[in-house]
Amino acid sequence: MNPSNETHQQQQQQILPNVHNPLQFTIVLPHSDTNSNPNSSLSNPSNVNDLLTLGIPRKRRRGRPHDTLSSNQVYNLPPEFPNNHQTTQNSFGSNHFDRNPNIGSNQAAQVGVSDEIIVINKEATSEALIALTAGFPADVLTEEEIDAGVVSVVGGIEQVNYILIRNHIITKWRENVFNWVTKEMFLDVVPSHCSKLLDSAYNYLLSHGYINFGVSPLIKDKILAEANTKGNVIVIGAGLSGLAAARQLMTFGYKVTVLEGRKRPGGRVYTRKMEGGNKVAAADLGGSVLTGTHGNPLGILARQLSYPLHKIRDKCPLYRLDGTPVDSKTDSKVEIAFNQLLDKASKLRQLMGEVSQDVSLGAALETFWEVDNNSSNSEETSLFNWHLANLEYANAGLLSKLSLAFWDQDDPYDMGGDHCFLPGGNWRLVHALAENVPILYEKTVNSIRYSSDGVQVAVNGGQVFEGDIALCTVPLGVLKSGFIKFTPALPQRKLDGIKRLGFGLLNKVAMLFPNPFWGTDLDMFGHLSENPSTRGEFFLFYSYANVAGGPVLMALVAGEAARSFESMPPTDAVKRILQILRGIYSPQGIEVPEPIQTVCTRWGCDPFSLGSYSNVAVGSTGDDYDILAESVGDGKLFFAGEATTRRYPATMHGAFLSGLREAANIYHFDTNRALRGKIEKNPSKNAYVCGSVLADLFREPDLEFGSFSVIYNKKDLGAMCVLRVGFVKKGQESWKEGQLYSNKLIFQQLQSHFNQQQEVHVYTLLSREQVLELREVKGGDEMRLNYLIEKLGVKLIGRKGLGPGADDVISQIKAERSKSKPAVTVKSGTLKPKSAMKQKLVRKAKILRKNNNLLLPVKGVGGNDVEVKVGGSSVSGMTKLVVNESIPSVNMNVGEGLIGNFSASASASDPPNVEGLGVGVGAASHDWDLVELDGEML
């Protein structure tokens, strides 16, 4: 049930022989995100050894996988990782060497760390594949790595060496996920001249949770050993995302308090203990299937705990309304037709363009079915409706509300490998993650107040928790409800994203029987429905007999039926299920007994979830996941959860990874804020002459030519230089959202600001050699600006966008000058009172996405952050610049990449409403008792 679409065409399967695999799984490569990183350019394969073709299970095959749907991805191994270890520059093919001076730490260093590709071992290709399963492209950096400044030159030999080191570190940890890998373990294999790249790769992987995460004893000891040396973080929600973030933050040295409304951890991952008649079993009433084992962090947790995984077998027979099995030929015919309809829907959205955003997937599929299959009989129509129900299960949403344009936008990132159950239930993972994490239960959060001073989180009963930072991991359904009051209110951009994204529903009925009468040779089977409105009612049954510890059968309710099921009496639900089961098995001479215990979920009514998982609804896009993930309040309030990850939404591993992501964001945002504070708290002593250290240093630049000025450390000729470009006020420029500018127009616009009165400054870091090259450019400022942007490939940004690497450079220049010059003394009485000084405003630039381009809206008021981006897609976000309020907004779009324009905006206690039914075995009359669950897991 996984047809190819316009971006994933079926291709002939090829096999890569003799690839070492420390994961002990078949390697599956997540599709490279060429949209998010335009630097990606995989070369065309020249032979079979350059190809990897691997079947990737799409979201649509969450229920029943079909053999005809093993759509395969072909991945080209880039020439940077040749088996013969080529070490010449020619092996780079057509890679573009973009210079990126805005490095994130004091690794600034010099371009040309090595003139050739290093050789760590003979498994570079294999290690590249392992890194791909962790989400890293084979031949380019991720946007996150570029933003972190892991290399000083993007696209060069330094980048390839960094990637080789990064892949090696990932592989070594994946070989033994019980261990805590240290930087020292790689000193013998990484050449000494690449030590800075080793530091960069290791620190990035560690801080972003790609290595050394989980629940092995050595990793848990790191959490206990770290003192609370950082700030105080309040995590709202003890689901997978909250637990992952809490553990990671504790490793970083933060004091963490987790507030959970329920009486248990896990959130929408909930394992219910079922027992009766000397039978005991565990049933997953929430998240249950590990969708893909290759690179799945939950699979890594299972390995650390030595828990085996049970592969869900592909066999899934379907049964008619009367209980007889569906003919295999008819089944195959309808399945093929359904796949073809999905292909047609994909082609339709290509033809429709943006209009497809306003059309539902359901409307397209049902229209195609009516046109192409007008002669179909009732059984074929029932089979078609079964496939629609399975699709609604995969997306937890009505097809009539799913976006035709973007419903499967996360398909390229699906983790390959088998779909699995964890024997004993997923509570085993939750229990391990919650160990030693300070969780306060039955703390229902009703308001979150955030400001520059910190956060205040109020819970039921009036108790208020105070901290430096808060991480909100509540489900999208809770955010949609508005139950939690945010002060100040969340930005309208985020509120709109919350409203646009869909949040669907899936319910389950778990039944413990005296014996597994359905057999243990299959893990699922399906049942057809006559009425399209009830096509999702008990359409799929999962057998837990091999994993639950007892004979448990799970019936699923999806689509419209899932909503009506919320009000269906439990007795009616069980009677209907037994009617279906007896219709299937009684003709075979198999007796279907009464269940010993039955539990029905009500996720839509559960106040702590108000639904099951997210989807891309009509009018929404994958960008809305990114919007939900954005922090607010200048790094005081962060967001995590499955609805904040566009790559892995609606999955348990997506929730877990989002927690690791936000722990890294909190750590880096907090660290950068502290570094900025060090410089801001130590300004020049002559406060009247200058408003910052940088402005003071540029009063006497070391080099000046035209509107360009440079400062550098004269004692260290190899250190980076700070370049400042000045331009001045001209009349307010008009701009309409979505308007694009040609390079020529942008150069003209920027050039027109020179030779005026009021000056605005933008900055970048350059090497000494680059500065001298720039100075020698003939033709004045315009030609120098063109050379800087087009030839050197840098971006000009506001002061605070330079990052901690620039802070170090500036501090060193200041220290060197302080030693060589006497301090400037300001006479008493020469400083103007604050009221007489010109007021400064802090302006903030926020990154927006439109299609694959980064756009920033212009508000047209007061001062502006100014950033110029050239080529590529790297734009530094959340950049702040202190500017005079009289400075106009400036729009710049320079070079190959679209920069867009810049903003001037001033600176619950129960499980899923579950109803339990106790049934006496063989009782003539049923005494149904509603059992209120306290939420405790096994």
N, C-alpha and C positions, 0 to 999 in steps of 0.2 A: 504494500500500500504506500509505496514511496516513489511516485513517478518523478522524473526529472522535470525541472522547469527551465526558464530561459537562461538562468545563470548556472544551471547544473545539468548539462547534457550527458546522457548516458554514453560511456565510452568503454572501449574494449579493455577487459581486465588484464593487467600485466603483473608479474610477480618480481619482486626484488629479492634475489637470493642472498643467503649468507649474511643477513643483517643481525648483528648482536642485539638482543633485546633484554635489558635489565629489568623491564617491567614484568616480565613473564607473561605478557599478553601479546596478541597480534597487534602490531603498530598500526594506528589509524591517525591520519593527519587532519587536524582541523583546517578548513579552507582558509587560505591567506586572505586577510581583509584589505584588498587592494583599494577599496574606497577610503578607508581610514588612513592609509599611508600610501600616497601616490608615488613614493620613491620605490615601491615594490615593482620589480620588473623581472619576472622569471623568464629565463631564456627558453627558447624552443628546444625541445628534446631532440637529440641527434641519434640516440639509440635507446634500446629498451632499458638499459641500466640507469637511464636518467629519469625513468618513469616510476611512479608509485600509484597504483589504482586501488582504491580502498572503498569498500561499501560503508556509507555513513547513514545510520538510521535517522530519518527525519522525524520531526515532532509529530507529523501526521501518522507515524507508525507506532505511537505510544501504546495503542491497544493491540491490534493483531498485525504482526509482521507477515508480509506475503513474499514468497519467493520471486514473484515477478517484479517486485519493487526494490530489488537490491541495486539501487542507483549508485553508481560508483563515481568517485572523484579521482581525477588524474592530477598528481602533484609532480611538478618538475623539480628535481634537485638542482639548486643553483650551481653555477660554475665555481662559486667560492668554496665549495666543499667537494673537490674532486678526489676520487679514490687514489689517484696517483700523486696527490699532494703537490700540485703545481704551486709554485711560489713566485710566479711572475705577475706583474701587473696586468698582463694581457688576460688573465683569468677572470677579470672583472667584467668582461663583456662591455655592455653599454651603460654601466652604472654611472650616475652623475655624481661628481664630487662636490657636494654642497658644503661650504664652510659654515660652521656653526660656532661662533665665538662665545655664545652665551652658555657657558658650561656651568654646572650646578655646584661645583665645589672648587677647592684649590688645585684640582687636577688640571688646571689650565694649562696647562701646558702646552708644550710645543707641539706644533703640527709635525708629523713625521716621526712618531715614536719609533717606528720601524719601517724599513723600506721593503720588507718582504713579509709574506704570511708565515706565521709561526706554525710549527707542527707539535701538537701536544701528544697525540698518539695516532694510531692507525685507524681509529674508529670515528673520524670526524663526521662521516655521513650518518652513521648510526646515531651519534649524539645529536645531530641536527634533527633527526626524526623524533627523538625523545623530547627535545625542546619544543617541537611542533605540537606534541600532545599536551604540553603545558601552556599552549597558546602563543608561542613565539614564532613569527615567520622565519623561514629558513635563511633569507638573504638580506633582510632589512631590519631596522629597529622598529619597535612599536612606537606609537605616539607617546606613550608614557615614558619610554626610555629616552626619547628625544627631549621631552620636557624636563626630564631629570638631569639632562646633560651628561649622560654616561660617557660620551666621547666628545672630543673637541672638533672633530671633522666628521660630518655625516656623509657616508658614502665612500670613504676611502679605505686604505689598508688598515688604518687604526680600527675602523668599524668592524672589519672582518675578523681581526684578531680579538676584538672584544667579544664578538659573537661566538667565536671558537671557545674562548674562556668561559663565557656564560653557559654555553651548552654543556661543557665539560663539568661544570659545577652542578648543574641540574641533574645530569646523568649520574654522577657519583652519589648524589643524595638519593636518587630514585633507586639505585642499586641496593641501598640499605637505609630505608626510611625510619629505622629504629634509632639511627645515629644522629648526632648533632654535628654537622660538618663545620669545620673551622677554616678560616682563611689559610692558616699555616699548613693545612693538608695539601695545598696546591703549590707551595713554594718550590718544590722540587721539579714540577712539570711545567710551570709557567716561567719563561725566560725572565731574568731580572729586569731587563729593560721594559718589560710589560707589567711591572708591579703595580703601576697606577691603574692599569686596566683591570688587573685582578681585584684591586680595592674597589673600583667602580662597580664591577660585575657582582662581586660578593655582597657589597653593601646594598645594591639595588635588589638583588634576589631575596636577601634576608629581610629587608624592611618592607618589601611588598608581599611577603608571604609565599614565595615560590619554593623556598626550602625551609627546613627546620620548623615545620608546623606540625600540629597534630597532638597525639596523646601517648606517645611512647614514653617510657620512664625517663630517659635522658632529656627529652624535650620538656616533660613536666617539671623536672628538677630546675630547669632554667627559669620557669615561672616562679617557683618558690624561692629561688635564690635571689631574684631581682628585688631590690628595695624600691619603695615608692619615691623615686627621685624626680619624677615628672609631676604633671598636674593631676587633677581629679576629674575623671570622666564618668558621666552618668549614662548608662546604656539602657534604653527603654525597649524591653522585650528580650526574653530568653529563648528565642527560636534559634535556628541554626546560624543565622547572620549575627545575632547578638552575642551568642556564645563564641563564635569564631573571632569576632572583633574583641571581645573581652579578654580572651586568652592571649591574643596577640598584643594587645595594649599592656597587659600585665607583664608580658615578656619585655616590652619596651621600657618598663619601669613606671607605668602609670598606676595610680590608685583607681580602681574600678568598682563601681556599684551598679548592679543590674537590677532593674525594677521590672517585675513580672506580675501581670494581673491574675494569671491562673495560679493554681496550687501546685503546678508542675512546670518543668522546663520543656522545651521542644516546640512550642507554638503549634503550627499546623502539622508537625510530625508527632504523631501520637499512637502509641502501641497500647492496646487494651488487653488486659489479662482476662481470658475466658475460662470458665471451669464449671464442672458439673458431671455427675455420673462417672466419677473417677477419671475424668478427662480434664486436662489442663493445656491451654494453648495460648499463643500470642497473636493478635490480629492488628495489623497496621490500618488504622481508621483514617489516617491522613496521608502524608507522603509515604509511598511504599516502594516504588520502583527506582532503582539506580539506573538512570537512562544513559548507558554507555560507561564502560569501565576504563577506557584508555585515557589516562590523564585525569580521571575523575578524583577529586580530592577526598570524597567519601570512600572511594575504593582504597585510597592510601590509608585512611583511618582504619578501615577494616583489616588491612594488612598489618598495621601496627598493633592491632588488638588480636591478631591471629584468628580473625573470624573468616570462615570461608564464605563465598558468595554462590548463590544458586542461580544458574543461568535459566532464564525463562524460555522454555522451548517454543519453537515456532509453530508447532502443530496447534491449529485452532479450528476444529470443526464447527460448522453452523447448522442450526436446527430450525425447521419450519415451524409455523404456528401450531401444527398438529403434533409436533415432536419428532417427526421423521427427519433424517439428515438431508441437507441440501445436496443435490446432485453436483458432483465435482465439476462437470462440464459447464453447468449453469453458473456455478460459483465463479469459475475462471472467466467465463464470458463477461459477467457483470463487473468483475474486478478490473479486467482490461478496459472495459468501457469507462469505468470510473476514473481510471488513471488517465485515459485520453481526455476526459472532461477537465481534469486538473491541468493538463497540458494546454488545453484550449483556453482555460481561464488565465493561465500565465501569458499566453500570446495576446489575449484580449487586453490585459492591463498594459502591455507594451504599446498596443495600438491606441489605447485611450489616453495614455500619458497621465497627467495630473488629475484628470477627471475620474480615474479609477479610484482615487482616494475617497470618493463619495459614493462608491458602489460596494455592496456587500458580496462576499464570496458566495454566500448561499444563493443570492439572486442569480449570479452567473451560472452556478452549477445546475440549479433546478431548471433554468431556461434552456441550457444546453441539453439537458436530459429530455425535456419535453420535445425539443426539435429533433434530436438524433435518435430517440428511442420511442417514437410515438406508437410503435407496434409492439412494445414490450408487454409481457403478461404480468399478472399480479405478483407472481413470485419474484420476477426480476425487479419489479418496482420495490418490493420489500427488501430485497438484497441491496438495492441502491440506497434505500433509507437507512439500512444498517451501516453502510459505509459512511453516510453522513453523520450518524450518531457517533461512530468511532472518531470522526474528525472533530466533533463537538467535545468529545472526551479529551482528545489531545490538546484542545485549546481552552477547555473549561469555559466555553461560550457558545451562544447561539450563532449558527452560520449566518443568520440574517443580520447579525451585528458585527461580524468579523470583516475587517478591511480586505477587499480584493487586492489592493495594492501592496499591503505590507503584512498580511497575516502570518507569513512564513519568513519574515525578515531575519530571523535567528537561525534559519536552516544551515547557513554556511559554517556555523560554529558548533553544530551538534557534535558531541563527543562520540567517537566511534567505539565499537566493541559491543559486547552483549548487554542486553537489558537483564538486570538481576534483582533478586530478592536477597535480603540479609536474613538468614535463618535466625529465628528468635525475635525478630522485629527490629526496627530502626531505633527503638528506645535505647538499645545497647550503645549506639554511637552518641546519642544525646546524653546518656548517663556519663559516658567517659568525658565528653566535652564540658559538662557542668561540674565535674569534680574540681574542688578547690577554687571555684569561681564564686565570689560573694553575691548571691542572688537573694533578693527579698521578694517573697511571694505574696500574692493577694494585694499588690500595690497597683491599683488601677490609675494610670496617669490621666489627668483631665486637663492639664495646662502645662505649657512649656514657655517660659519667659527667657529670652536671650538678649544679651547686650555686650558691649565691650568689656564689662566687668565680670562676665561669666554667665551662668545659666541657673535658673530656678525651676525645678520640676515639682509640680503639685500633684498629690495623689488623693485617692478617696480618704475621707476623714480629716482633710485639711493639712496633712503633713507635707512639708516642703523640703526637698533635697536640693542642696546647692553644690555646684561644681564649676570647673573652669570650662568644660566642654560637654556637650550632650550629643549622643548618637541615637537617632530615632529609627527603630527597625519594625515598627508596627506595620501590619499588612495594608495594602492599598485600599481594601474595603473600609478599614478604620479611618484612613485619611479622607476618603470620599465622604464618609458620614459626617465629618466635621466635629466629632465628639471631642477631640483634643483641640483646645484653644491655644493658638500660637500668638505670642506677644513679643514684638510686633507681628502683624499678620504676615504669612508667607508671601513672597513676591507673586505678583499676578501671573508671571510666567510659569511658576511652579504650580499654582492653583489651576491654571488652564491645562497643564499636563496631567495633573491628577484627574481632572474631569474627563479629558479625552480618552485616556487609556481604559481599556475594558477590564473588568474583574468578574470572572465567571464562577460557576458552581459545579461541583461534582459531589455526589453523595454515595454512600456505601451501606450495604447491609451485610454484616458479618454473622455467620451462623456456625455454631459448633455442633456437629452431629456425632452420634454414637460410633459411626464408622464412615470411611471414605467410599461411599457406594458408587461414586462417579469414577473411581479408579485413580491410580497414581502415575499413569503413563502420559498424562498431559497436564499442562499448567493453566490452560484456559479453553473456554468454548463459548460460542455465541448463540443468541436466540433472536429470531426475527420478530418484527411487530407489524401488524396490519395497518395501524393508524399512524400516519407520519408525525402527528403531534406527540405520540408516545413512543417514538422510535428509540429513544434513549433509555426507556424504562427496563431495567434488568436485561440490557442487551448483551452484556459481557459478564462472564463468571471467571474469577481467578481461583485456582485451587491452591490453598496454603498447606495442604496435607503434608508436603515434603519439607516445609520450612517453619511451620507454626508450632510444632511439637504435638499437634493433635489434628483431627479431621475438621479443618475449617474451610468453608466455602464462602467466597466474597462476591456479592452481586453488585454491579455498578449501575448508577443512575446518572445519566448525562443529559445535556441540552435542556429543552423545555420541561422534560419529565423531572429533572433534578429540582426545579423550582416547585412544581406541584407536589413533589414527594415531601417537601418540608411540612406540608399540612396533612399528609396522608397518615391515618392512624397506623401505628406499628403492626397491629394485628392484621390489617388489610394487606400491608406490604408482605408479611410473612406468608399469608394465605396465597397471595398471587405468585410468589416465588415457588412455593411448594407445588402449586398447580403446574407451573412451567416445568419443574424438575420431574414431576411424576408423568407429565406428558412425554418427556424424553426417555425416561428410564423404565417406566412400567411396561411398555411394549417389549422391552428387552428382557423382561422377567426379573428386573432388579427392583427391590422394594426401597422406597424413599421414606425413611423414618422421620418423625418429628424432631426438630432441632432441640438440643439440650439447652442452649442459650442463644439468644439473638440480640445483636446490638445494631441500632440504626443511627446514622449520623445526621446532623442538622447543621452543616457548616454555614449555611446562609443566615441562620438565626443566632449563631454564636457571636456574642458581642465583641470578642477579641479577634475575630477574623472577618465576619460578615461576607464570607465567600471563600473560594478555594485558591485560585491563582489567576494571574494576569494574562491578558491577551491584547492584541492590537485591534482596537475597534475601528469602525468606520469613522474617518476623520482624524485618526491618530496615525503616528508613524513610530519607527524605532527611536527617533530622536526624543520622544517623550520619556523613554526609560532613562536617557542621559539627563534629562531635565529633572526627573525625580531624584537622581543621584547627586545633584548639585548641592553643595553646602550653602548655608545662608548665615548672615550675621557676622561677616568677616571672619569665618572659620570658627564660629562658636557652636553651630548646630549642623550636624551631618546626618546623612540618611543612608540606610542600607536595607537589603531585603530583595527577594526575587524580582520585585517590580522595579528595581533600580539598576538592573543589568540587562542591556539590550542583547548581549550575546547569549546569556543562559537564563532567560526568564522562565517562570513556571516550573522550575526544577529545584530540587533540594541542593544540588551542588552549586547552582546559581546563587542561592541564598548564602551558602557558606562562603563562596568566593567574594561576594559583595561585602561580607564582614571583614575579610582579610584586606580587601581594597580600601575600605574606609579606615581601618586601623592604620594603614600606611598613609592615607591622606591626612589623618589627624596628626600623626607623628611628624610628617614633613611640613605641614602647615604650621604646627606649633614650633618646630625647630626653626623654620625660616622667620617666623615672627620674633622669636628670641634673638636671632642674629640681627634682624633689622633694628630691634630695640637697642642693641649694644651701640650701634652707630648713632641712632637718633637720640640716645641719652647722653652722648658725648659730642655735642656740636662744637664748632669753633668758638674760642673764647670771645671773638669779636662778633657778638650776636647781631649788632647793628649792621655790620658790613655784609654778613651772609646769613642765609637761613638754613644752611646744612653744610656738612663737611664737604660734600662734593662741590657745592657752589663755591666754597672757600678755596678749595684746591684749584678750581678753574679760574680763579682771579689771576693766577700766574701760571698759565699753561706752559708746558715744556716745549710745545710745538704748536704753531698756528699757521693756517693757510686758508685764505678766504673765510668762509663761515664754519670751517672745521677747526677744532682745537683738540689737543691731546695732552694727557698727563701720564707719566710713567715713573717707575722706580729706577732712579739713576744708578743705584747700587746693584741692581739685578737686571742686566740687559736681556735676560731670557724670559723675564716676567711679561705678562700681558699688559697692554696699554688700554686706557679708557679714552674712547673717542666721543666727542660731543659735537652734534650738528645743531646749529642754531638757525631758526627761521622766525619770521615776525608776522604780526597780525596784518591780515587784509580783511576785507569785508566778509561777513558771514556767508558761508557757502551753503547752498541748498542741497538737499539730498532726499531722495525718495527711497523707501525701503525696497530692497531688491534691485536697485539700480546698479549697474556695473560700469566700470570705467576702463578705457583702454590704457595701456602703459603710457602712451604718449600724453594723453590727457592728464594722467596722474603726475607725470614729471612736470608738465606745465603748471599744474596746480600747486605743486610743492615749490617749484622754482619761483612762482609769483609771490611767495611770501618773503623772499629775501629783499634786502635793501629797504625795509620799512622801519617802523618805530619799535613796537613791542615784541620781545623775543621769547620764543618757546624753544626748549631744548629736548632732544632725544639722544639716546646713547647706544653704544655697543662696545664690545671688547674686541680688540684686534691684536695680532702679534706685532712686534716691532717692524718686521719685514713688510707686513701688509700696510702699515702706516706710511712707511717710506714709499711704497708703490703708489699709494693713494696721493701722496703729496706731489709726485712727479707727473700725474695725469694733467694733460693740457686741455684748455677749453673752459676753465673756470669752474664754479661750484656745480653747475648743472652736469658737466661731464664727470666731475668727481663723484657726484651723487649716483649717476648712472653706473660708473665703474664700481662703486661700493656695493650697489644692490645687484646689478646684473652680473658682474664679473666675480666679485668676492662672495656673493651670495649670502649676505648677512641680513639681519633684521634690526631695525632701529626701534627701541622701546623706551618707555618711561624709566626714570631712575629706579623705582622699586621693582621693576620687572627684570633687572639685571641678575637677581638671585644672589645666594650666599657666596658664590665664587667671586663675584664682583666686589662684595663686601670685604672679602679678604684682600683683594688687590688694592682697594681704596684705603684700607687700614694700613697696609704696608707702605703705600705712598705717603700717607699722612705721617706715619712714624719716621720715615726717612727724612722728610722735610723738617720735622720737629727737632731732629738731631742736628740738622745743618743750619737752622735759622732760630734766632731768639724768638720767644713768645711775644705776640703783639699785645700790648697793654692798652686797655680802653679806659680812658679817664672817666672819673665819676661824673655823672650828670649828662653824658653824651648819648645815652640810650633813650630812645623815645618811649613813652608809656605805651602799654599794649593798646590802649584805645586809639592812639594816634597811628599805630602801625597798620599797614595794609593787611586786610583780612585775607587769610588763606583758606581754601576749601580743598577737601580731599575728594577726588573723583575716582570712580571705579569703573573699569571696563569689564563687561561680561561677554563671554563668548556665546554666540548663537550659531546654530548650524542650519544651513538651508541646502538641501541635497548633499553634495559632498564638499561644499565650500563653507568656510567659516565667515560668518557675517556678524558685525556688531552694529546695533542700531544707534543712530545719532539722535540725541534728545534735543539738540539745538539750544542748550542753555549754558551759560557760564563757562567754566573751565573744562578742559578735556584731557583725558589720557591720550597720548599719541603713540601709535605703534605702526611701524612699517614692516610688512612681511614680504619676503621674496621667495618665489618658487615654493615647492613642497606644500605641506599642510600644517606645518608647525606654527602655531600661534600661541604665545604665552598668555595665559588667562589670568583673570583676577589681578591684573597689574594696577598698581596705584601710583599716582603722580600728584604731588602737591603743586598746584598751579594757581595763578591769580585768577580771581573770578571774572575778570574782564577779558580773559583770553578767549577767543572764539573756538568753536568746534572745528576740527580739521578732519577731512576725509582723505584717506590715502589708499591706493590700490596699486601696488608696484610689482613688476616682474611677472613671472609665469603664474604664480599662485594667486588666487583671489584672496585679498585680505578683508575686503568688506569695509565696514565703517565702525566708528568707535563711540561708545556710549559716554555720556557726561552725567550719568545719574549720581546724585550725592550719596558723598559718602554717608487582663480579665480572668476570673478564678476557675471557671469550668472548662472542660474539654469541649469539643465541638458539640454543643447541644446534642448530646447523644442519649438515646433512649434504650434502655436494656430490658430484655424480655426473658423471664425465667419460665421455662416450659417443662413440665413433668413428662418424662418419657413414657409414651404409650397412654397418656391420660385421655379419657374420653372427652372431657370438657376442659377447656383451657382457662386457667386463672392467670390472666396477664397482669404482672406487677411492673409498674414503671419504677426503674431504679435510677436514682440520681447519682451520677458519677462524680466523685470528688476530684477527679483529674489526676489521681496518682497513677503512675505507670508501674510496670512490673518491678 
